């Protein structure tokens, strides 16, 4: 009788352990990014996929077919609220306009982690992002130092009114204030798109015989500006922001001077990690603002890895990455 009781107890423990394991993984995480065209968001998505795989969770990607479409992302939120994933990792296409969507997610009692662009409202498990102002300031300083504190420069902005753009351009302008010998010829939006930045740069070159430096608010626009310069057989020092693989390749080849590392891979990793940890009742970090790093020809080696070769940071590493 005692032997049978022991076997029953052992069986009960196995069943309990299996139930705990079933509860502890297999979650579905919906990841919202802004568009399919900006390499930064692809980097975020790969980071999310990487972390989910390591934690035995599943990812559903929600990406507007029209870049940064507010109506489309709102429609995707309606869809996700019906499908009710375990949790959501969310980049708003517009930090103000998407607040009602976030509130719908909150009302549906789906945990949500905000990454990249800080939402103007709603309740979140955690925020993971980078300091756009510091990235703009430090990459701007690097360009202006390379120019010896003199010359003519242009700014190619991102999407007018977006938080990332406002802060990055403010950083650029503060770097310019430190260098009175540098003249700002123009500051025009390229909407974070390579082709639009190429067209803006072509127009700026027609209006200005001498452009020594280009401060682009992201890497895609920096690459567009370089293509325009090459097409006109002109030279200028160009910097971008995001630290994408194409930027690292351009730094290696000498086409791009530098890029501020926005570390989308880590944001995708950590956003997904915090979402899953919150579901599993594990401690989370309420806010991580990544430290600014300027990638140059002198330090690009650690960044010169394909996305598939990169490894997500651990939970212990997460707090060390934060500037706060």
C-alpha positions in Angstrom: 0.0 0.0 0.0 2.8 2.3 0.9 4.6 1.5 -2.4 1.4 2.3 -4.4 1.0 5.6 -2.5 4.6 6.6 -3.4 4.0 5.8 -7.0 0.8 7.9 -7.0 2.7 10.8 -5.4 5.5 10.5 -8.0 2.9 10.5 -10.8 1.1 13.5 -9.3 4.5 15.4 -9.2 5.2 14.5 -12.8 1.8 15.7 -13.9 2.2 18.9 -11.8 5.6 19.5 -13.3 4.2 19.0 -16.9 1.4 21.4 -16.2 3.8 24.0 -14.8 6.0 23.6 -17.9 3.0 24.0 -20.2 2.1 27.2 -18.4 5.7 28.4 -18.5 6.2 28.4 -22.3 4.6 28.4 -25.7 3.2 31.9 -25.3 2.3 34.0 -28.4 3.8 37.5 -28.6 2.5 40.0 -31.1 5.2 42.4 -32.3 4.2 45.7 -33.9 6.7 47.6 -36.0 6.3 50.6 -38.2 7.1 49.5 -41.8 8.8 46.9 -44.0 11.2 49.4 -45.7 13.4 50.6 -42.9 16.2 48.1 -42.1 16.0 49.2 -38.4 12.6 47.5 -37.9 13.9 44.3 -39.6 16.6 44.4 -36.9 14.0 44.7 -34.2 12.0 41.8 -35.6 15.0 39.5 -35.7 15.9 40.4 -32.1 12.3 39.6 -31.1 12.4 36.3 -33.0 15.8 35.4 -31.4 14.6 36.0 -27.9 11.2 34.2 -28.4 13.0 31.1 -29.8 15.4 30.9 -26.8 12.4 31.1 -24.4 10.2 28.7 -26.4 7.6 31.4 -27.3 6.0 32.2 -30.6 6.0 35.6 -32.5 3.3 37.1 -34.7 4.5 40.2 -36.6 2.2 43.1 -37.4 3.7 45.4 -40.0 1.7 48.1 -41.9 1.9 47.6 -45.7 1.9 51.3 -46.1 4.9 52.8 -44.1 3.9 54.3 -40.8 0.1 54.1 -41.5 -1.9 55.2 -38.5 -5.3 53.7 -39.8 -3.5 50.4 -40.7 -1.9 50.0 -37.3 -5.2 50.9 -35.6 -6.9 48.2 -37.7 -4.1 45.7 -36.7 -4.8 46.5 -33.1 -8.5 45.7 -33.6 -7.4 42.3 -35.1 -5.0 41.5 -32.3 -7.5 42.3 -29.5 -9.8 39.8 -31.1 -7.1 37.1 -31.5 -5.8 37.9 -27.9 -2.1 36.9 -27.9 -0.4 36.3 -24.6 1.3 39.7 -24.8 2.3 42.5 -27.2 5.6 44.3 -28.0 4.6 47.7 -29.4 6.2 50.4 -31.5 3.6 53.1 -32.2 3.6 54.5 -35.8 2.7 57.8 -34.1 3.3 58.2 -30.4 0.2 60.4 -29.9 -2.3 59.0 -32.5 -1.9 55.4 -31.3 -2.8 56.1 -27.6 -6.5 55.1 -28.2 -5.2 51.8 -29.7 -3.0 51.1 -26.6 -6.0 51.8 -24.4 -8.0 49.2 -26.3 -5.1 46.7 -25.6 -5.2 47.7 -21.9 -9.0 47.2 -21.8 -8.5 43.7 -23.3 -6.1 42.9 -20.4 -3.3 42.0 -22.8 0.2 42.9 -21.2 2.1 45.3 -23.5 5.7 46.4 -23.6 6.5 49.7 -25.4 9.8 49.9 -27.4 11.6 52.4 -29.5 9.1 55.3 -29.6 7.7 56.1 -26.2 3.9 56.2 -26.3 2.2 59.4 -25.0 -0.3 57.3 -23.1 -1.5 53.9 -22.0 -0.2 51.4 -19.5 2.9 49.3 -20.2 4.8 46.6 -18.4 8.1 48.2 -19.5 9.7 50.7 -21.9 12.8 49.8 -23.9 14.5 52.5 -26.1 17.5 54.6 -26.8 18.3 58.2 -26.0 17.7 59.8 -29.4 19.0 63.2 -28.2 22.3 61.8 -27.1 22.7 59.8 -30.3 22.1 63.0 -32.4 24.4 65.0 -30.2 27.3 62.5 -30.2 27.1 61.5 -33.9 26.8 65.2 -34.8 29.8 66.1 -32.7 31.8 63.3 -34.4 31.0 64.7 -37.9 31.8 68.3 -36.9 35.1 67.3 -35.3 36.0 65.4 -38.5 35.3 68.6 -40.4 37.6 70.5 -38.1 34.8 72.7 -36.8 34.2 74.5 -40.1 32.4 74.1 -43.5 28.8 73.8 -44.8 26.4 71.1 -43.6 22.8 70.0 -44.2 20.4 68.0 -42.0 18.1 65.4 -43.5 15.4 64.9 -40.9 13.1 61.9 -40.4 9.3 62.2 -40.0 8.3 65.6 -38.9 6.8 65.5 -35.4 8.0 62.0 -34.6 9.7 61.8 -31.2 12.8 60.1 -32.6 13.2 62.9 -35.2 12.5 65.8 -32.8 15.2 64.5 -30.3 17.8 63.5 -32.9 17.5 66.8 -34.8 17.7 68.7 -31.5 21.0 66.8 -30.8 22.3 67.7 -34.2 21.5 71.4 -33.7 23.1 71.5 -30.2 26.3 70.0 -31.8 26.1 72.8 -34.4 25.8 75.4 -31.6 29.1 74.1 -30.2 30.7 74.8 -33.6 30.1 78.4 -34.8 32.5 77.9 -37.7 30.0 75.4 -39.3 27.2 76.8 -41.4 23.8 75.0 -41.6 22.6 75.4 -45.2 19.3 73.6 -44.8 17.3 71.1 -42.7 14.7 69.1 -44.7 12.7 65.9 -44.1 13.4 62.7 -45.8 10.8 60.8 -43.7 13.3 58.1 -42.7 13.2 56.7 -46.3 16.2 56.1 -48.5 14.7 57.2 -51.8 13.2 60.3 -50.4 16.5 61.3 -48.8 18.2 60.7 -52.2 15.8 63.1 -53.8 16.2 65.7 -51.0 20.0 65.5 -51.3 19.8 65.9 -55.1 17.8 69.1 -54.6 20.1 70.4 -51.9 23.2 69.9 -54.2 21.5 71.8 -57.0 20.9 74.7 -54.6 24.4 74.6 -52.9 27.7 74.4 -54.7 29.6 73.3 -51.6 28.2 70.8 -49.0 30.9 69.4 -46.7 28.8 67.3 -44.3 25.4 65.6 -44.1 23.6 64.9 -40.7 21.0 62.2 -41.6 18.6 61.2 -38.8 18.8 57.5 -39.8 21.0 55.2 -41.8 18.5 54.6 -44.7 18.6 58.3 -45.4 22.4 58.5 -45.0 22.7 55.8 -47.7 20.3 57.7 -49.9 22.4 60.9 -49.5 25.5 58.9 -50.3 23.9 57.6 -53.5 22.9 61.1 -54.5 26.5 62.4 -53.9 28.0 59.5 -55.9 25.5 60.2 -58.7 26.7 63.8 -58.9 30.3 62.9 -58.5 30.5 65.0 -55.3 32.0 64.2 -51.9 30.9 65.0 -48.4 31.2 63.4 -44.9 27.9 61.7 -44.0 26.6 60.3 -40.7 23.5 58.3 -39.9 21.8 56.8 -36.8 20.6 53.2 -36.1 23.7 51.1 -36.5 22.1 48.9 -39.2 24.1 46.3 -41.1 24.1 48.4 -44.2 25.6 51.3 -42.2 28.3 49.1 -40.8 29.1 47.9 -44.3 29.2 51.5 -45.6 31.5 52.5 -42.7 33.9 49.6 -43.5 34.0 50.7 -47.2 34.7 54.3 -46.2 31.4 55.6 -47.7 29.8 56.5 -44.4 31.7 58.3 -41.7 29.7 57.0 -38.7 26.4 55.8 -37.3 24.9 56.2 -33.9 23.9 52.7 -32.6 20.2 52.7 -31.9 20.5 48.9 -31.3 17.2 47.7 -32.6 18.3 44.1 -32.1 18.7 44.6 -28.4 15.3 46.5 -28.2 13.6 43.6 -30.0 15.3 41.1 -27.7 14.6 43.0 -24.4 11.1 44.0 -25.3 10.2 40.4 -26.0 12.1 39.2 -22.9 10.2 41.6 -20.6 6.8 40.6 -22.1 7.5 36.9 -21.6 9.0 37.4 -18.1 5.9 39.4 -17.0 3.7 36.5 -18.2 5.7 34.0 -16.2 5.6 36.0 -13.0 9.3 36.8 -13.2 10.9 40.2 -12.3 11.0 42.8 -15.1 12.8 46.1 -15.6 10.4 49.0 -15.9 12.6 51.1 -18.1 15.8 50.6 -20.1 17.3 53.5 -22.1 20.3 52.2 -24.0 23.6 54.1 -23.8 24.7 56.0 -26.9 27.5 54.5 -29.0 29.0 56.0 -32.2 30.1 53.4 -34.6 33.2 54.4 -36.7 35.9 52.8 -38.7 37.9 52.4 -35.5 35.3 50.4 -33.5 32.9 48.8 -36.0 34.2 45.2 -35.6 31.8 44.0 -32.8 28.9 45.4 -34.9 30.1 43.6 -38.1 27.9 40.5 -37.6 25.0 39.3 -39.5 21.7 39.5 -37.5 21.7 35.7 -37.4 25.0 35.6 -35.6 24.0 38.1 -32.9 23.1 37.0 -29.4 20.4 38.6 -27.3 21.5 40.1 -24.0 20.6 38.2 -20.8 18.4 39.6 -18.1 21.5 40.3 -15.9 23.1 42.2 -18.9 19.9 44.3 -19.4 20.3 46.8 -16.6 24.0 47.3 -17.4 23.0 48.4 -21.0 20.9 51.2 -19.6 22.1 54.8 -19.5 19.8 55.4 -16.5 
